[in-house]
Amino acid sequence: MSGSRTDAGHVVVIGAGIAGLAAAHRVLDRGARVTVLEASERVGGKLLPGEIAGARVDFGAESMLARRPEAIALAREVGLTDRLQPPATAAASLWTRGALRPMPKGHVMGVPGTASALSGVLSDEGLARIERDAELPRTEVGDDVAVGEYVAARLGREVVDRLVEPLLGGVYAGDAYRISMRSAVPQLFQAAQTHTSLTEAVREIQARAAAAQQTGPVFMGIEGGVGQLPLSVAESVRGRGAEILTRTAVTELRREAPGGWRITAGDRVLHADAVVVAAPAPVAAGLLRPEAPEAAAELATVEYASMALVTLAYRRADLTLPEGSGFLVPPVDGRTIKASTFSSQKWGWIADENPDLLVLRTSVGRHGETEILRRDDAHLVDVSRHDLRAATGLSAEPLETRVTRWHEGLPQYPVGHHARVARVREHIAKLPGLAVCGAAYDGVGIPACIASAYAAVDQIGGDLSAARELTANPVQSLHGGAGE
């Protein structure tokens, strides 16, 4: 591959998940030329649209936080404004202690402001334990603390096991007793630093949210599935002149003297003024090891959780589902599935386009749970149907099923994650024209990944300016006219 450097410089983005595509989109806004390299056969990463029994669905992440602006704004920029849709219902349940129970209100990631908020979910003893929070001495959080550890110390383990754990598990597929409160629930961590009572801290968070008049849906979807977002971003960046190469795994990333980067991908060699590494932590660690060994060593310690999604399509006439968008399952209840989404009830376009179908899905697998994921697809379908029957009475035969496995799909944020990320970025900052982004850093949600991509582009912005100066004054450098 050959070409010449443009006045605005050339940026290579490694990885075409939503973070990499968002980075490419932002780089084009800055006027630079972009090449995106993706090892797999498709763009989108953990966002995967598809069909089951003719219904358009997501086989990966299926909603995005609407209270953060990045994902909604990007969707609008790439022409998806008219396809943005909130959930048709936000009512969800907990399947715990043998019954589907309404999801409690008045909590922050499962942490209640009052004991009464969890009435019906917790035992009388669990509710009484929450009341002791106001009498307990201060629990120090230090520089960071595990969510489960801190909440259990203040309110008792039952709050963690019955509500915090399934809610956090739905985001990270992790263990609440290991997940960092500072990284995963930052507003709760900040409040805990200044309050003795945890329930009082939660009530203050809720009061601030009410004063800010945060209205509208908490989450948003896209007609056809949020997997449409990376496809639309890819189409947009291609239309603006960017090149996206799939099945192109980067095998080496090296600095060039006196500036710039050489990227080797199979038999291709590219030259760039800057590189954004938007790949999972293990891949990033391998690429960064020659030039940024300290950052690579930190990234190599990032652990991931694997999971599987089981999607099932039924004839609507064959079953009746409980109302609502689905349910979460506390691990303490000993079930195999950790959640189920009633997709046809949650997303209006699925019901509108497929009135004779009911589509739902389950998720299986948490961090450290490897045995269940070794089972074949048929087994995962069977155990999902078994748990669905126990929870909802659903016994009909599905028209079609599909199992989607996400091996090492979700990075884990243990205590001290923020410090690890800071060290990675400190090492990366020593290398001009290099930045990292993605789910392994500042949040696993779609808006957080997009925000990390924008921050990465901002970081290399000054390096692109320097590249333009070198191009304009090649006499300053023997390498001044080199390009791809």
VOGU-3710 file (C-alpha; in Angstrom, 3 decimals, decimal comma):
1> msgsrtdagh> 0,000/0,000/0,000  1,339/3,425/-0,811  0,242/7,015/-0,575  1,381/10,434/0,455  0,854/12,283/3,695  -1,771/14,991/3,580  -1,186/18,402/5,118  -3,318/17,372/8,089  -1,350/14,177/8,751  -2,274/10,518/8,750
11> vvvigagiag> -3,715/8,583/11,698  -3,999/4,803/11,923  -6,664/3,452/14,258  -6,165/-0,143/15,393  -9,539/-1,752/16,095  -12,955/-1,138/14,559  -15,196/-1,538/17,571  -17,313/1,452/18,535  -14,318/3,128/20,218  -12,081/2,780/17,161
21> laaahrvldr> -14,798/3,937/14,780  -15,633/6,910/17,014  -11,942/7,811/17,085  -11,789/7,685/13,276  -14,899/9,871/13,088  -13,335/12,460/15,399  -9,981/12,408/13,589  -11,775/13,206/10,315  -13,378/16,172/12,067  -9,829/17,405/12,726
31> garvtvleas> -8,990/17,196/9,039  -6,542/14,304/9,125  -6,481/11,217/6,924  -7,532/7,961/8,612  -6,919/4,260/8,107  -8,722/1,796/10,395  -7,307/-1,721/10,765  -9,516/-4,498/12,140  -8,354/-8,064/12,734  -11,800/-9,675/12,479
41> ervggkllpg> -14,045/-9,928/9,436  -16,443/-7,193/10,541  -16,684/-3,848/12,306  -18,595/-3,237/15,509  -16,849/-5,262/18,209  -19,357/-6,180/20,920  -22,177/-4,519/18,979  -23,615/-7,136/16,638  -26,924/-6,784/14,775  -28,622/-9,796/13,231
51> eiagarvdfg> -31,894/-11,625/12,696  -33,729/-14,513/14,319  -36,898/-15,924/12,747  -36,924/-12,819/10,561  -36,811/-10,384/13,497  -34,045/-7,778/13,643  -32,290/-7,990/17,013  -28,977/-7,421/18,749  -26,708/-10,358/19,508  -24,435/-8,125/21,583
61> aesmlarrpe> -25,073/-5,023/23,678  -28,653/-3,871/23,109  -28,998/-0,458/24,765  -26,982/2,646/25,509  -27,089/5,045/28,429  -29,076/8,130/27,429  -28,077/10,263/30,411  -24,594/10,615/28,895  -24,481/12,566/25,628  -21,769/10,857/23,583
71> aialarevgl> -23,616/7,886/22,056  -26,827/9,754/21,280  -24,871/12,627/19,733  -22,786/10,291/17,554  -25,902/8,426/16,423  -27,435/11,720/15,332  -24,254/12,793/13,546  -24,307/9,652/11,398  -27,958/9,953/10,421  -29,745/7,792/12,995
81> tdrlqppata> -31,833/10,518/14,651  -35,147/9,168/13,378  -34,282/5,634/14,490  -33,471/6,405/18,123  -36,062/4,767/20,368  -36,395/4,481/24,144  -37,521/1,167/25,620  -41,261/0,562/25,296  -41,226/-0,406/28,974  -38,709/0,256/31,716
91> aaslwtrgal> -40,385/-2,010/34,271  -38,086/-4,889/35,214  -38,064/-7,612/37,845  -35,762/-9,572/40,097  -36,064/-13,345/40,108  -35,136/-14,028/43,684  -36,292/-16,190/46,568  -38,467/-18,217/44,225  -40,492/-15,465/42,595  -40,348/-12,593/40,116
101> rpmpkghvmg> -40,443/-9,442/42,214  -40,717/-5,851/40,933  -37,339/-4,164/40,638  -37,070/-1,776/43,599  -36,997/1,953/42,977  -35,136/4,585/44,942  -31,634/3,114/44,769  -28,260/3,880/43,190  -26,916/0,721/41,545  -28,820/-1,325/44,118
111> vpgtasalsg> -27,852/0,805/47,125  -31,041/2,133/48,745  -31,708/5,510/50,307  -34,120/3,889/52,768  -34,764/0,350/53,935  -38,344/0,538/52,675  -37,051/0,853/49,092  -36,081/-2,842/49,234  -39,221/-4,123/50,928  -40,301/-7,348/49,261
121> vlsdeglari> -36,802/-8,168/48,032  -34,943/-8,457/51,333  -35,863/-10,468/54,397  -36,995/-8,707/57,584  -33,494/-9,250/58,967  -31,969/-7,686/55,845  -34,225/-4,640/56,105  -33,392/-4,234/59,804  -29,665/-4,390/58,987  -30,041/-1,414/56,625
131> erdaelprte> -31,503/0,652/59,468  -28,267/0,216/61,445  -26,359/2,261/58,869  -27,256/5,530/60,615  -25,744/4,296/63,889  -22,461/2,859/62,571  -19,159/4,731/62,771  -17,616/5,985/59,549  -16,301/3,377/57,096  -13,221/4,746/55,341
141> vgddvavgey> -13,037/4,193/51,590  -9,443/5,338/51,121  -8,233/5,671/47,546  -10,652/2,968/46,386  -12,761/0,147/47,759  -14,769/-2,773/46,394  -18,443/-1,935/45,962  -19,640/-5,098/47,671  -17,189/-4,800/50,555  -18,208/-1,238/51,382
151> vaarlgrevv> -21,964/-1,701/50,948  -21,930/-4,903/53,008  -20,071/-3,114/55,810  -22,695/-0,364/55,889  -25,941/-2,155/55,006  -25,269/-5,893/55,224  -24,480/-8,595/52,697  -28,103/-9,205/51,767  -28,306/-5,840/49,964  -25,212/-6,760/47,978
161> drlvepllgg> -26,216/-10,335/47,237  -29,844/-9,650/46,286  -29,580/-6,351/44,403  -26,127/-4,794/43,964  -24,627/-8,020/42,627  -27,184/-8,654/39,842  -27,211/-4,995/38,779  -23,417/-4,754/38,591  -23,290/-8,208/37,029  -25,532/-6,989/34,245
171> vyagdayris> -22,901/-4,391/33,348  -19,581/-6,094/34,084  -20,438/-9,814/34,440  -18,205/-9,532/37,472  -18,099/-9,967/41,244  -19,407/-7,031/43,302  -16,965/-7,927/46,085  -14,054/-7,269/43,690  -15,372/-4,440/41,494  -13,984/-0,959/42,160
181> mrsavpqlfq> -16,519/1,514/43,540  -14,410/4,430/42,357  -14,420/3,180/38,746  -17,805/1,458/38,505  -20,033/3,708/40,660  -18,060/6,977/40,911  -20,945/9,085/42,215  -21,371/6,664/45,112  -17,628/6,696/45,824  -17,555/10,490/45,903
191> aaqthtslte> -20,540/10,611/48,242  -19,012/7,967/50,523  -15,914/10,148/50,941  -17,950/12,915/52,568  -20,742/11,031/54,378  -20,768/8,689/57,338  -24,166/7,210/56,507  -24,416/5,450/53,138  -28,198/5,774/52,946  -27,863/9,502/53,593
201> avreiqaraa> -25,296/9,703/50,765  -27,706/7,939/48,403  -30,524/10,311/49,328  -28,246/13,270/48,539  -27,381/11,780/45,123  -31,090/11,340/44,422  -31,840/14,907/45,550  -29,155/16,318/43,238  -30,577/14,318/40,332  -34,057/15,635/41,088
211> aaqqtgpvfm> -32,761/19,223/41,328  -31,028/18,803/37,961  -34,421/17,737/36,589  -32,993/14,717/34,807  -35,979/13,612/32,790  -36,457/11,358/29,811  -35,392/7,745/29,363  -32,339/6,426/31,154  -31,500/4,145/28,219  -31,969/4,382/24,469
221> gieggvgqlp> -32,051/1,888/21,634  -31,923/2,140/17,850  -34,528/0,736/15,502  -33,004/-2,465/14,176  -30,672/-2,709/17,170  -27,799/-0,642/18,560  -25,566/-2,806/16,373  -26,650/-0,412/13,623  -24,559/2,340/15,252  -21,073/1,062/14,321
231> lsvaesvrgr> -22,295/0,193/10,823  -23,548/3,747/10,331  -20,366/5,257/11,772  -18,287/3,059/9,455  -20,386/4,123/6,460  -19,960/7,758/7,468  -16,181/7,624/7,847  -15,791/5,736/4,578  -17,932/8,365/2,882  -15,563/11,010/4,184
241> gaeiltrtav> -12,514/9,315/2,724  -11,339/7,000/5,480  -10,208/3,480/4,692  -11,395/0,575/6,866  -9,594/-2,714/6,350  -11,047/-5,836/7,977  -9,230/-9,192/8,290  -6,117/-7,062/8,785  -4,468/-7,924/12,089  -1,658/-5,627/13,171
251> telrreapgg> 1,427/-7,625/14,079  3,894/-4,866/14,930  3,847/-1,234/16,014  7,159/0,641/16,027  8,305/4,228/16,253  10,110/5,839/13,353  12,892/8,400/13,606  12,574/11,304/14,053  8,792/10,968/14,391  5,816/8,941/13,325
261> writagdrvl> 4,933/5,265/13,466  5,347/2,157/11,340  2,463/-0,302/11,467  2,875/-3,833/10,133  -0,222/-5,854/9,322  0,647/-9,064/7,549  2,387/-8,072/4,328  1,199/-4,486/4,618  3,378/-1,734/6,059  1,792/1,636/6,809
271> hadavvvaap> 3,343/4,851/8,070  1,414/7,274/10,235  1,907/10,487/12,151  -0,177/9,116/15,002  -1,772/5,860/16,130  -4,842/5,215/18,260  -4,895/1,706/19,734  -8,572/0,827/20,237  -8,059/-2,899/20,782  -8,802/-5,032/23,871
281> apvaagllrp> -6,183/-4,877/26,613  -4,381/-8,171/25,760  -4,010/-7,160/22,100  -2,945/-3,649/23,046  -0,374/-5,072/25,466  1,186/-7,183/22,727  1,413/-4,276/20,299  2,769/-1,800/22,843  5,388/-4,084/24,399  8,318/-3,090/22,112
291> eapeaaaela> 7,887/0,671/22,550  5,928/1,033/25,803  6,814/-2,008/27,926  5,575/-0,478/31,191  2,152/0,295/29,721  2,047/-3,173/28,157  2,806/-4,792/31,507  -0,099/-2,929/33,124  -2,510/-3,840/30,339  -1,472/-7,478/30,485
301> tveyasmalv> -2,915/-7,657/34,019  -6,444/-6,683/32,924  -8,813/-9,602/33,477  -11,861/-10,279/31,317  -15,154/-12,067/31,842  -16,612/-14,343/29,187  -20,330/-14,776/28,639  -22,908/-16,130/26,231  -26,221/-14,731/25,028  -29,009/-17,171/24,181
311> tlayrradlt> -31,662/-15,658/21,896  -34,967/-17,476/21,432  -37,897/-16,752/19,093  -41,405/-18,101/19,774  -44,831/-17,905/18,195  -46,691/-15,255/20,130  -49,771/-17,488/20,206  -47,818/-20,185/22,080  -46,985/-18,257/25,250  -47,660/-15,304/27,511
321> lpegsgflvp> -44,764/-13,530/29,172  -44,954/-11,547/32,401  -45,184/-7,805/31,872  -42,043/-5,728/31,728  -38,684/-5,753/30,000  -37,283/-8,842/31,713  -35,535/-9,787/34,932  -32,182/-10,034/36,699  -31,053/-13,013/38,761  -28,902/-12,705/41,909
331> pvdgrtikas> -26,078/-15,278/41,840  -26,916/-16,210/45,434  -30,114/-17,858/44,165  -28,069/-20,517/42,382  -29,603/-20,246/38,907  -27,643/-20,694/35,691  -28,887/-17,650/33,797  -28,038/-14,242/35,231  -30,692/-12,266/33,348  -33,387/-12,425/30,706
341> tfssqkwgwi> -34,570/-9,660/28,386  -38,053/-9,827/26,886  -36,876/-8,181/23,669  -40,271/-8,008/21,975  -41,683/-6,180/24,998  -38,671/-3,961/25,599  -38,169/-2,682/22,053  -41,176/-1,426/20,131  -39,741/-2,002/16,668  -39,397/-5,734/17,268
351> adenpdllvl> -43,080/-6,048/18,180  -44,184/-3,698/15,381  -42,207/-5,510/12,696  -42,983/-9,014/13,985  -46,466/-9,047/15,567  -46,678/-12,857/15,471  -43,344/-13,388/17,259  -42,026/-13,104/20,784  -38,250/-12,762/21,042  -36,354/-12,988/24,305
361> rtsvgrhget> -32,834/-13,711/25,386  -30,887/-14,886/28,404  -27,300/-14,287/29,460  -25,021/-16,903/30,965  -21,572/-16,601/32,496  -19,863/-14,380/35,031  -16,229/-13,654/35,791  -14,610/-16,884/36,950  -17,468/-19,072/35,691  -15,794/-21,077/32,971
371> eilrrddahl> -17,366/-24,528/33,279  -20,803/-23,573/31,964  -19,305/-21,846/28,928  -17,496/-25,051/27,939  -20,886/-26,651/27,262  -22,166/-26,774/23,694  -24,850/-24,474/22,310  -27,621/-27,036/22,736  -26,843/-27,305/26,448  -26,921/-23,525/26,920
381> vdvsrhdlra> -30,299/-23,399/25,195  -31,583/-26,211/27,418  -30,474/-24,623/30,689  -31,882/-21,269/29,570  -35,248/-22,848/28,799  -35,170/-24,678/32,137  -34,641/-21,441/34,073  -37,172/-19,534/31,975  -39,749/-22,227/32,707  -39,054/-21,957/36,442
391> atglsaeple> -39,229/-18,158/36,403  -42,132/-17,533/34,017  -43,809/-20,856/33,265  -42,621/-20,686/29,657  -42,734/-24,227/28,243  -43,349/-23,736/24,500  -40,910/-24,945/21,872  -38,952/-22,093/20,284  -39,087/-21,541/16,541  -35,401/-20,724/16,422
401> trvtrwhegl> -32,518/-20,261/18,837  -29,085/-18,731/18,583  -26,158/-18,758/21,000  -23,653/-15,916/20,744  -20,449/-16,366/22,719  -18,366/-13,423/23,832  -15,018/-14,857/24,870  -13,278/-12,411/27,200  -15,912/-9,866/26,262  -16,012/-7,638/29,346
411> pqypvghhar> -12,948/-6,142/31,070  -13,030/-6,236/34,861  -12,530/-3,150/37,025  -11,051/-4,369/40,334  -10,062/-2,105/43,200  -7,258/0,170/42,001  -8,392/0,118/38,356  -8,290/3,922/38,120  -4,669/3,950/39,262  -3,718/1,285/36,731
421> varvrehiak> -5,318/3,299/33,931  -3,486/6,429/35,099  -0,169/4,561/34,980  -0,909/3,269/31,473  -1,650/6,761/30,226  1,398/8,199/31,969  3,625/5,756/30,096  1,791/6,279/26,787  2,085/10,071/27,110  5,879/9,755/26,814
431> lpglavcgaa> 5,463/8,600/23,198  4,302/11,367/20,840  1,522/10,407/18,478  0,211/7,445/20,489  -3,031/7,028/22,447  -5,250/4,210/23,692  -8,990/3,915/24,143  -11,796/1,418/24,613  -13,716/-0,489/27,262  -10,626/-1,376/29,317
441> ydgvgipaci> -10,135/2,180/30,573  -12,978/4,480/31,624  -16,167/2,444/31,375  -17,607/-0,482/29,433  -20,768/1,253/28,212  -21,139/2,641/24,700  -21,013/6,338/25,714  -17,940/5,725/27,887  -16,128/3,965/25,033  -16,936/6,853/22,683
451> asayaavdqi> -15,743/9,381/25,269  -12,460/7,510/25,667  -12,029/7,599/21,883  -12,533/11,347/21,793  -10,039/11,804/24,638  -7,496/9,723/22,711  -7,910/11,917/19,632  -7,539/15,025/21,776  -4,306/13,582/23,155  -2,739/13,129/19,727
461> ggdlsaarel> -4,028/16,468/18,435  -0,857/18,347/19,297  1,258/15,636/17,700  -0,697/16,015/14,455  -0,021/19,752/14,553  3,682/19,007/14,878  3,434/16,622/11,942  1,882/19,346/9,815  4,767/21,675/10,669  7,295/19,029/9,652
471> tanpvqslhg> 5,451/18,499/6,379  5,385/22,209/5,677  9,106/22,534/6,468  10,754/19,305/5,324  14,217/20,815/5,600  13,809/20,494/9,388  13,859/16,735/9,083  15,450/14,147/6,865  12,152/12,255/7,269  10,016/15,271/6,437
481> gage> 8,468/13,960/3,223  7,899/10,339/4,208  4,416/8,964/3,998  2,452/5,793/3,850
//
